[in-house]
Amino acid sequence: MSVSSDDAGERIQKVLAQVGVGSRREIEEWIRVGRISINGKPAKLGDRYRKGDHLTVNGRSLDIDKRTGAPTRVLVYHKPIGEVVSRRDPEGRPVIFTQLPKPSIGRWIAVGRLDLNTQGLLLVTNNGELANRLMHPSREIEREYAVRVLGPINNEMLTRLSNGIALEDGPARFETIEPAGGEGANRWFHVTLREGRNRIVRRLWESQGITVSRLIRTRFAGIALPPRLKAGASYELPGEEVAELMRSVGLEIEKPVTDQHAPRRRASDKGTRNRRK
């Protein structure tokens, strides 16, 4: 990861995101509530970091120079049903971050969310700027899901879902809908879309009176969920694929790009490799 040395400096939230302290959105909220200081004074939105400035988060000093030397890392995690995409859960449910290998510098940031009852591919990274760009609606990153639905399906319904449905928070549509098997009332489809609004896949089907009984994210930003990667397991993208992912969102590629493969949680997953579609 790198931080610009421009004399004008970089906005604090961008610098802290780049070095893996949190996502831009998280850091902006921390600034608002007074958790971040710069050179001994509470930071304000719009403040900029320049080389040599002293930053603290919750009273703890951050060595920005040390953190900027860390390479960008990306994990592919197969989130199981029942885990929460959060650092802690007030209801005591398991959270994804306790299942991941601990990074030597910084912390993991989830690229978006999957709800409690959705499983499948979730990317996590130590580069908050990469996470921010992958999540930003303007990027229209394609996502693919395998979805099992319960209820009568007809061609007119599929046409409506492809053309667009007016939901309470605006119109939405599936880019593609492909039948994927099933019998009777239970049928599987593969769907793609280019947004990540809360429960958007479920809400689209529910708008047609159809119940989603199972939902699996199988692809995000060109990265596919490997079929041999078991739920609850993760592996690290090799350096060249991290570089490709960074290029896809217009980020500078670090040189040299290093491979630092994270340990897998289960020995049975050894040998699993990433596949791109």
C-alpha positions in Angstrom: 0.0 0.0 0.0 1.2 3.5 -0.7 0.2 7.0 0.4 0.9 10.1 -1.7 3.7 12.3 -0.6 2.1 15.4 -2.3 2.7 18.5 -0.3 -1.0 19.1 -0.2 -1.4 15.8 1.6 -4.3 13.3 1.4 -7.6 13.3 3.3 -7.2 11.5 6.6 -10.0 9.0 5.8 -8.3 8.0 2.5 -4.9 7.6 4.2 -6.2 5.5 7.0 -8.3 3.4 4.6 -5.3 2.8 2.4 -3.3 1.4 5.3 -6.1 -0.9 6.5 -7.4 0.9 9.6 -10.9 0.7 8.3 -13.1 1.6 5.4 -13.6 5.2 4.4 -17.1 5.2 5.6 -16.1 3.8 9.0 -13.2 6.3 9.4 -15.4 9.3 8.5 -17.8 8.3 11.3 -14.9 8.0 13.7 -13.8 11.5 12.8 -17.3 12.8 13.4 -17.4 11.3 16.9 -13.9 12.4 17.9 -12.0 9.1 17.8 -9.2 10.4 15.6 -6.7 13.1 16.3 -4.0 14.7 14.2 -1.0 16.4 15.8 -2.7 16.4 19.1 -6.0 18.0 18.0 -9.3 16.3 17.1 -9.5 15.6 13.4 -12.2 17.2 11.3 -13.7 16.0 8.0 -11.5 17.6 5.3 -8.3 17.5 7.3 -5.3 16.2 5.4 -2.4 14.1 6.4 1.1 15.1 5.4 4.3 13.1 5.9 5.5 13.6 9.5 2.0 14.3 10.9 1.1 12.4 14.1 -2.2 10.4 13.9 -4.0 8.7 16.7 -7.1 6.5 16.8 -8.8 6.0 20.1 -5.6 7.6 21.7 -3.3 5.0 20.1 -0.5 6.3 17.8 -0.3 4.9 14.3 3.0 4.4 12.4 1.8 5.4 9.0 5.2 4.8 7.3 5.4 1.3 8.7 1.9 0.5 7.5 2.4 1.9 4.0 5.1 -0.6 3.5 2.7 -3.5 3.8 1.5 -5.1 0.5 -2.1 -5.2 -0.3 -3.6 -8.6 0.6 -7.0 -10.1 -0.4 -8.6 -13.2 1.0 -11.4 -15.2 -0.5 -13.7 -16.4 2.3 -16.6 -18.9 1.9 -19.0 -17.4 4.4 -21.4 -20.0 5.9 -25.0 -19.4 6.8 -25.3 -18.1 10.4 -22.2 -15.9 10.5 -22.4 -12.2 10.7 -20.2 -9.8 8.6 -19.2 -7.7 11.6 -16.4 -7.4 14.1 -18.7 -8.2 17.0 -22.4 -9.1 17.4 -24.5 -8.0 20.4 -26.5 -11.2 20.1 -23.4 -13.3 20.4 -23.6 -14.9 17.0 -20.4 -16.0 15.3 -18.7 -13.2 13.2 -16.5 -13.7 10.2 -13.4 -11.9 11.5 -12.8 -14.5 14.2 -12.5 -17.1 11.4 -9.8 -15.4 9.4 -6.0 -15.6 9.8 -4.7 -12.5 11.7 -2.8 -10.0 9.4 0.6 -9.0 10.7 -0.2 -5.3 10.1 -3.5 -3.6 10.0 -6.8 -5.5 9.9 -9.2 -7.1 7.5 -11.9 -5.1 5.9 -14.9 -6.8 4.4 -15.8 -5.9 0.8 -19.5 -5.5 1.3 -21.8 -7.8 3.3 -23.7 -11.0 3.0 -26.7 -11.3 5.3 -27.0 -13.9 8.0 -28.9 -16.4 5.9 -26.7 -16.0 2.8 -23.6 -18.0 2.2 -20.8 -17.8 -0.4 -18.0 -15.7 -1.7 -16.9 -12.7 0.5 -13.7 -10.8 -0.2 -11.7 -9.2 2.6 -8.6 -7.0 2.3 -6.2 -5.0 4.3 -6.5 -2.1 1.8 -9.5 0.1 2.7 -9.2 2.1 -0.5 -9.5 -1.1 -2.5 -12.5 -2.1 -0.4 -14.1 1.3 -0.9 -13.8 1.2 -4.6 -15.1 -2.3 -5.0 -18.1 -1.4 -2.9 -18.9 2.0 -4.4 -22.2 2.0 -6.5 -20.6 4.0 -9.3 -18.3 1.0 -10.1 -21.3 -1.3 -10.9 -19.3 -4.4 -9.9 -21.0 -7.5 -11.2 -22.2 -10.1 -8.7 -23.5 -13.6 -9.4 -25.7 -15.7 -7.1 -27.1 -19.2 -7.2 -30.6 -18.9 -5.8 -33.2 -21.5 -5.0 -36.8 -20.2 -5.1 -40.1 -21.6 -4.0 -43.2 -20.8 -6.0 -44.6 -20.8 -9.5 -42.3 -19.2 -12.1 -43.4 -18.0 -15.6 -41.7 -16.2 -18.4 -43.6 -13.0 -17.8 -42.2 -12.9 -14.3 -38.7 -13.4 -15.5 -39.1 -10.6 -18.0 -40.3 -8.2 -15.3 -37.3 -9.1 -13.2 -34.9 -8.5 -16.1 -36.6 -5.2 -17.2 -36.8 -3.7 -13.7 -38.9 -3.6 -10.6 -39.8 -0.6 -8.6 -38.7 -1.3 -5.0 -39.2 1.0 -2.0 -35.6 2.4 -2.4 -35.6 2.7 -6.1 -35.8 0.5 -9.3 -33.7 -2.7 -9.5 -33.2 -5.5 -12.0 -31.3 -8.7 -12.7 -28.7 -8.4 -15.5 -29.2 -12.1 -16.4 -31.4 -14.9 -15.1 -30.4 -18.4 -16.1 -32.4 -21.6 -15.1 -30.1 -24.0 -13.2 -32.3 -27.1 -12.5 -34.7 -28.2 -9.9 -38.1 -29.9 -9.9 -41.6 -29.0 -8.9 -42.0 -25.9 -6.8 -38.3 -25.6 -5.9 -36.1 -24.3 -8.8 -32.6 -23.0 -9.0 -31.5 -20.0 -11.0 -28.2 -18.2 -11.6 -28.7 -14.4 -11.5 -26.3 -11.5 -11.9 -26.7 -7.9 -11.0 -24.5 -4.8 -10.6 -25.4 -3.4 -7.2 -25.3 -4.5 -3.6 -28.3 -2.9 -1.9 -29.4 -4.7 1.3 -31.2 -8.0 0.5 -31.6 -6.9 -3.1 -31.7 -10.5 -4.5 -34.3 -11.6 -2.0 -36.4 -8.5 -2.4 -36.5 -8.8 -6.2 -37.9 -12.3 -6.0 -40.2 -11.4 -3.2 -41.7 -8.6 -5.2 -43.1 -11.4 -7.4 -44.5 -13.4 -4.6 -41.6 -15.9 -4.7 -39.7 -17.1 -1.6 -36.0 -17.5 -1.7 -35.1 -20.6 0.2 -31.4 -20.6 -0.4 -28.9 -18.0 -1.6 -25.2 -18.4 -2.5 -23.0 -15.7 -3.9 -20.8 -17.5 -6.4 -18.8 -14.6 -8.1 -17.8 -11.0 -7.3 -15.6 -8.6 -9.4 -14.6 -11.5 -11.7 -13.5 -13.8 -8.8 -15.4 -17.0 -8.6 -16.0 -19.1 -5.5 -13.9 -22.3 -5.9 -16.1 -25.4 -5.7 -13.7 -27.1 -3.4 -13.5 -24.2 -0.9 -15.6 -25.4 2.0 -17.9 -23.1 4.0 -15.8 -21.5 6.8 -12.5 -21.7 4.9 -10.5 -19.0 3.2 -7.4 -18.7 1.0 -5.3 -15.7 -0.2 -5.3 -14.4 -3.8 -1.9 -14.6 -5.4 -0.1 -11.4 -6.1 -0.9 -11.2 -9.8 -4.6 -11.5 -9.2 -4.5 -8.8 -6.5 -2.8 -6.6 -9.0 -5.5 -7.4 -11.6 -8.2 -6.6 -9.1 -6.5 -3.3 -8.2 -6.2 -2.4 -11.9 -9.9 -3.1 -12.4 -10.8 -0.2 -10.0 -8.1 2.2 -11.1 -5.7 1.8 -8.2 -1.9 2.0 -8.5 -0.3 -1.4 -8.6 2.3 -2.0 -5.9 5.7 -3.2 -7.1 6.8 -5.7 -6.4 3.6 -7.6 -5.9 4.3 -10.3 -3.3 2.5 -13.5 -2.6 1.7 -14.1 1.1 -0.7 -17.0 1.1 -2.8 -17.1 4.2 -3.1 -20.5 6.0 -6.3 -22.3 5.3 -8.6 -23.3 8.2 -8.9 -26.9 7.0 -6.2 -29.2 5.6 -8.8 -30.7 3.3 -8.9 -27.4 1.4 -5.2 -27.5 0.5 -4.6 -27.1 -3.1 -7.7 -25.0 -3.8 -7.0 -22.3 -6.4 -9.0 -19.3 -7.5 -10.9 -19.4 -10.7 -12.0 -16.4 -12.8 -14.9 -16.3 -15.1 
